[in-house]
Amino acid sequence: MNDSIPVARTTDYGFAKLMPDVDRKRAWLLTVDGAPQSYVDLDEPTHLEFEYARRLGHVLDTVVDAGLAVDVLHLGGGALTLPRYVAATRPGSRQDVVEADRGLLELIVEQLPLPEGAGIALHAADARAWIEAAPTASADILVADVFGGSRVPAQLTSVEYAREAARVLRRGGVYLANLADAAPFAFLRSQLANFATEFEELALIAEPGVLRGRRFGNAVLVASHHPVDTAALARRTASDAFPARVEQGAALREFIGGARPARDADAVPSPEPPDGAFGIG
């Protein structure tokens, strides 16, 4: 049983709260302005509670052999769930985490400290500015999980941003993004169109109910220059408590349809989720 008490603080960009999970001894839920952001179990960093986090983990486990050290750039920090996962499953990895909210980073490091020697460097900086200044071909994996409140900022939804992401990745690298949308999927389709201009291979992971337009929800975008083992990925995502589907190839091209890439001048944030879409159960 977790007998810790909640911790709340106003940070640079919102009101953050860390709430202990009563069922797991050293596990915590991070919310920002009431919206769930991250879940961390300090005793079991490989435990990924949120469905979207598990899907990101499934992609990592599909494209990178267990135990193989990699260079990972994370845009968006939260409670550092995925960096902790990579450090635990692939010791020796070098990871940079870019989070605009310095106060949030300070809260997380203070309350949920990283293991010694984890190889995780934290940077309080703007994600778009950081990626534009990052060296070419400097990362094996780029994970984008950036939300201003509950929306992906417009500066990370343009084709110019996609071009920078492709530049920073090594040729065999993989781009992952946590996105959110609902039918008719104007935002999601434009994001796929953006990355189709820079990467030969695309995949999308989401619950069938989301893809059928029945509700608002998360979708994980996967982009690479070389094919990902989508069959293995589909097996992993289908075995979750909330199974997801992997779309690729002709089905994904049909989904994109006539969507055009969005340039910086007309890029927009992801849509505002409906009330209760990401509420805490």
C-alpha positions in Angstrom: 0.0 0.0 0.0 1.2 3.5 -0.8 0.8 5.7 2.3 2.4 8.8 0.7 0.5 12.1 0.5 -0.3 14.0 -2.7 2.1 16.8 -3.7 0.7 19.9 -5.6 2.5 22.9 -7.0 2.0 25.7 -9.5 4.7 25.3 -12.1 5.7 27.5 -15.1 2.8 26.4 -17.3 0.1 25.0 -15.0 -0.9 23.4 -11.7 0.8 20.0 -11.3 -0.3 17.4 -8.8 1.4 14.1 -7.9 -1.0 11.6 -6.5 0.1 8.3 -4.9 -1.5 5.1 -6.3 -3.0 3.3 -3.2 -2.5 -0.1 -4.9 1.3 0.2 -5.7 3.8 1.1 -3.0 5.8 3.8 -4.9 3.7 4.6 -7.8 2.4 8.1 -8.7 0.0 9.7 -11.1 1.0 13.2 -12.5 -1.8 15.5 -13.5 -1.4 19.0 -14.9 -4.5 21.3 -14.7 -6.5 18.2 -13.8 -5.5 16.3 -16.9 -3.6 13.0 -16.4 -0.1 13.3 -17.9 2.1 10.5 -16.6 2.2 7.5 -14.4 5.4 6.2 -12.8 6.2 3.2 -10.6 9.6 3.9 -9.0 10.0 0.2 -8.1 9.0 -1.0 -11.5 9.9 1.5 -14.2 9.0 -1.0 -16.9 5.3 -0.8 -15.8 3.5 1.4 -18.3 0.1 2.2 -17.0 -1.3 4.4 -19.7 -2.4 2.8 -22.9 -0.5 5.3 -25.1 2.7 4.8 -23.1 2.4 1.1 -23.5 2.0 1.6 -27.3 5.1 3.8 -27.4 6.9 1.0 -25.4 5.7 -1.6 -27.8 7.2 0.3 -30.7 10.5 0.7 -28.9 10.6 -3.0 -28.1 9.8 -3.8 -31.8 12.4 -1.6 -33.4 15.3 -1.9 -30.8 16.5 -5.2 -29.4 16.3 -5.6 -25.7 19.5 -4.6 -23.9 20.8 -2.6 -26.9 21.8 0.9 -25.9 20.4 3.7 -28.1 20.4 7.5 -28.3 16.9 8.9 -27.6 15.6 12.4 -27.8 12.3 13.0 -25.9 10.3 16.1 -26.6 8.1 16.5 -23.6 9.0 15.2 -20.2 6.0 14.7 -17.9 7.1 12.4 -15.1 9.8 10.9 -17.3 7.9 7.6 -17.7 9.4 6.5 -21.0 13.0 7.7 -20.3 12.9 5.5 -17.1 11.6 2.6 -19.2 14.4 3.0 -21.7 17.0 3.2 -19.0 15.7 0.1 -17.3 15.4 -2.0 -20.5 18.4 -0.7 -22.4 21.1 0.3 -19.9 23.8 2.6 -21.2 21.4 4.5 -23.5 22.0 8.2 -23.8 18.7 10.2 -23.4 17.9 13.9 -23.7 14.6 15.1 -22.3 13.4 18.5 -23.4 10.6 20.0 -21.3 9.5 23.6 -21.5 8.2 23.7 -17.9 11.3 24.1 -15.7 9.1 24.0 -12.6 7.6 20.7 -13.6 11.1 19.2 -14.1 12.1 20.4 -10.7 9.1 18.9 -9.1 9.6 15.5 -10.7 13.3 15.3 -9.9 12.6 16.3 -6.3 9.7 14.0 -5.7 10.4 11.1 -8.1 14.2 11.1 -8.4 15.9 9.3 -11.3 18.1 6.3 -10.6 21.8 7.1 -10.3 23.6 6.6 -13.6 20.4 6.5 -15.7 22.0 8.4 -18.5 19.1 10.9 -18.7 19.9 14.5 -19.3 17.1 17.0 -18.6 16.8 20.3 -20.4 14.3 23.1 -19.7 13.8 24.4 -23.2 11.3 24.9 -26.0 10.9 21.7 -28.1 10.9 23.3 -31.5 13.9 25.5 -30.7 15.8 22.6 -29.3 15.2 20.3 -32.3 16.2 23.1 -34.7 19.5 23.5 -32.9 20.2 19.7 -32.5 23.0 18.1 -34.5 22.1 16.3 -37.7 21.8 12.5 -37.4 22.3 12.6 -33.6 19.4 10.3 -32.4 18.3 6.8 -33.0 14.8 7.4 -31.6 12.8 10.7 -31.3 9.7 10.6 -29.1 7.4 13.6 -29.2 4.9 13.7 -26.4 4.3 17.4 -26.1 1.0 18.9 -24.9 0.3 22.4 -23.9 -2.5 21.7 -21.5 -4.3 19.0 -23.5 -3.3 20.1 -27.0 -0.2 19.5 -29.2 1.2 23.0 -29.9 1.0 24.3 -33.4 4.8 24.7 -33.7 5.1 20.9 -33.5 2.4 20.2 -36.2 3.9 21.6 -39.4 5.8 20.0 -42.2 8.8 22.2 -41.3 8.9 20.6 -37.9 8.7 17.1 -39.6 11.7 18.1 -41.7 13.7 18.9 -38.6 12.7 15.7 -37.0 13.9 13.7 -40.0 17.2 15.7 -40.0 17.9 14.9 -36.4 17.3 11.2 -36.8 19.9 8.8 -38.1 19.1 7.0 -41.3 17.9 3.9 -39.4 16.1 6.0 -36.8 12.4 6.0 -35.8 10.1 8.9 -35.0 7.2 8.3 -32.5 4.5 10.8 -31.5 1.6 10.7 -29.2 -1.3 12.6 -30.8 -5.0 12.9 -30.2 -8.0 13.5 -32.4 -11.5 12.5 -33.3 -13.5 12.1 -36.5 -13.2 13.5 -39.1 -9.5 13.4 -38.2 -8.4 16.6 -40.0 -5.6 17.0 -37.5 -4.4 13.5 -37.6 -4.6 13.2 -41.4 -2.5 16.4 -41.7 0.1 15.0 -39.4 0.4 11.9 -41.4 0.7 14.0 -44.6 3.5 16.0 -43.0 5.6 13.0 -42.2 4.8 11.3 -45.5 6.9 14.1 -47.1 10.0 13.0 -45.1 9.7 9.3 -44.4 8.9 6.4 -46.6 7.3 4.3 -43.9 4.4 5.3 -41.7 2.2 3.4 -39.2 -0.6 4.5 -36.9 -1.6 2.8 -33.6 -5.0 3.4 -32.0 -8.0 1.7 -30.5 -10.5 0.5 -33.1 -13.2 2.7 -31.6 -11.0 5.8 -32.1 -10.2 4.9 -35.7 -13.8 4.2 -36.5 -14.7 7.7 -35.3 -16.7 6.6 -32.3 -14.8 8.7 -29.7 -11.9 11.1 -29.2 -8.6 9.4 -28.3 -4.9 9.0 -28.6 -3.0 7.7 -31.6 0.6 6.9 -31.9 2.3 7.9 -35.1 5.4 5.9 -36.2 7.6 7.2 -39.0 10.8 5.7 -40.4 12.9 5.2 -43.6 12.9 1.5 -43.3 9.9 -0.9 -42.7 9.0 -1.6 -39.1 7.9 -5.1 -38.2 4.2 -4.1 -38.0 3.1 -7.7 -37.7 5.1 -8.1 -34.4 3.9 -4.6 -33.4 0.2 -5.6 -34.1 0.6 -8.7 -31.9 1.9 -6.6 -29.0 -0.8 -4.0 -29.2 -3.6 -6.5 -29.7 -2.6 -8.2 -26.4 -3.2 -5.1 -24.2 -6.1 -4.8 -21.9 -7.4 -2.1 -24.3 -6.3 -3.6 -27.7 -5.2 -1.4 -30.4 -4.9 -1.7 -34.2 -1.9 -1.0 -36.4 -2.7 0.7 -39.7 -0.1 1.0 -42.5 0.3 0.7 -46.2 -2.7 1.1 -48.4 -5.2 1.4 -45.5 -3.2 4.3 -44.1 -2.9 6.0 -47.5 -6.6 5.7 -47.8 -7.0 7.2 -44.3 -4.8 10.2 -45.3 -6.9 10.7 -48.4 -6.4 14.2 -49.9 -5.0 15.7 -46.7 -2.2 18.1 -47.4 0.9 19.0 -45.3 0.5 21.9 -43.0 3.1 24.6 -43.2 4.2 26.8 -40.2 2.1 29.7 -41.5 -1.2 27.7 -41.2 -0.4 24.9 -38.7 -2.8 24.6 -35.8 -2.8 22.8 -32.4 -4.4 19.5 -32.0 -8.2 19.8 -31.3 -9.5 20.5 -27.8 -10.6 17.2 -26.2 -14.2 17.0 -25.1 -14.9 17.3 -21.4 -14.0 14.0 -19.7 -12.0 12.6 -22.6 -8.9 12.2 -20.4 -10.5 12.4 -17.1 -9.3 10.3 -14.1 -11.4 7.2 -13.5 
